Amino acid sequence: MTYEAAAGRYGSMPYPHCGRSGLRLSAVSLGLWHNFGGADEFDTQRRIVHTAFDHGITCFDLANNYGPPPGAAEDNFGRLLARDLKPYRDEIVVCTKAGYTMWPGPYGDWGSRKYLVASLDQSLKRMGLDYVDIFYHHRPDPATPLEETMAALDWIVRSGRALYVGISNYNGERTAAAAAELRRLGTPFVIHQMRYNMLVRQPEMDLFPVLEREGLGGIAFSPLAQGLLTDRYLGGALPADSRAAGKVGFLKPEHITPERLRIIEALNEVARTGGRTLAQLALGWVRRQPAIASVLIGASRPQQVVDAVRAVEMAPLAGDEIAAVEAILASQ
Ligand code: NDP
């Protein structure tokens, strides 16, 4: 069946600027870390991506190592591009990264120029693309000079492999140093990808002030704490098809502690009172940060994408909702 994108896809999604750059991101982005591996049903992957694009999501986030096996998510996204999305290539922001272990030996990990350029060439091949819109260094490398990694990002843009660059998992201090180096080189450095949600607030301390000062856009990954901040585990449930019950990934049943459950149940009450789902409250809470341009969700089914899109169509969190959330988080 030929895919035709929904005619009304640009009806309600906000597209904030990514920092002080000209690039605008959909306020919700879709990540392919989970559920897009070699063993995952291709038809479900296809329906999730179509639902996203049909609802105005233009930003798709990948990395060299997403799978399993590593590379499978890019392979699958490449199939989707070739089959359905090629006519829409200029309406889509494709992002990928390198920085974690990808192949054996000294050149398949971290932050050398050797690794980053080779990895991006592999990613482009898997996705069948000439360039990506955003290429990220996935994590800081303490053993490679920052100047080398940043020069590699700069060259990646100048060689036509990426339009913009970003960094991920860098703390505030290192981000400021990276920004200074990339400014000196004249590189279009526009975005930082960080873990940020109600249960992980470190970026508020050191990172967000740097992003605002430097004019960089923030994109928050795992805004739902991998599903903890949704109705999935309410009442102590462990659904068989949930991430925590699965064999792949980092979210384990032991992370759903009685203390966490108490917090999640209380947050759910705030959500209910405000006419939101818990996931929608969690996304609204992340979006209240001026540094955040987009929330980067994952999804195991199309309906979860629709829930997230509804969250950004709703009114921003009211002052009393934020105060109620803060009181619950302070009680941890
Ligand atoms: P989320 O916190 O959004 O968790 C996604 C999971 O939550 C889904 O797979 C689903 O789990 C559950 N979920 C989502 N929406 C709903 C809903 N409405 N109701 C109930 N459950 C819901 O994000 P991820 O942890 O998946 O991360 C998102 C993306 O961020 C990744 O795909 C990746 O692109 C990026 N990322 C980047 C990292 C980095 O180092 N730069 C690290 C990690 C992620 P279930 O399977 O149980 O249905």
Residues whose N, C-alpha, C, O or C-beta is under 5 A from the ligand:
A	BS01	NDP	G31 L32 W33 H34 D61 H138 S168 Q193 F221 S222 P223 L224 A225 Q226 G227 T230 D231 R232 D241 S242 R243 A279 L296 I297 G298 A299 S300 Q304 D307
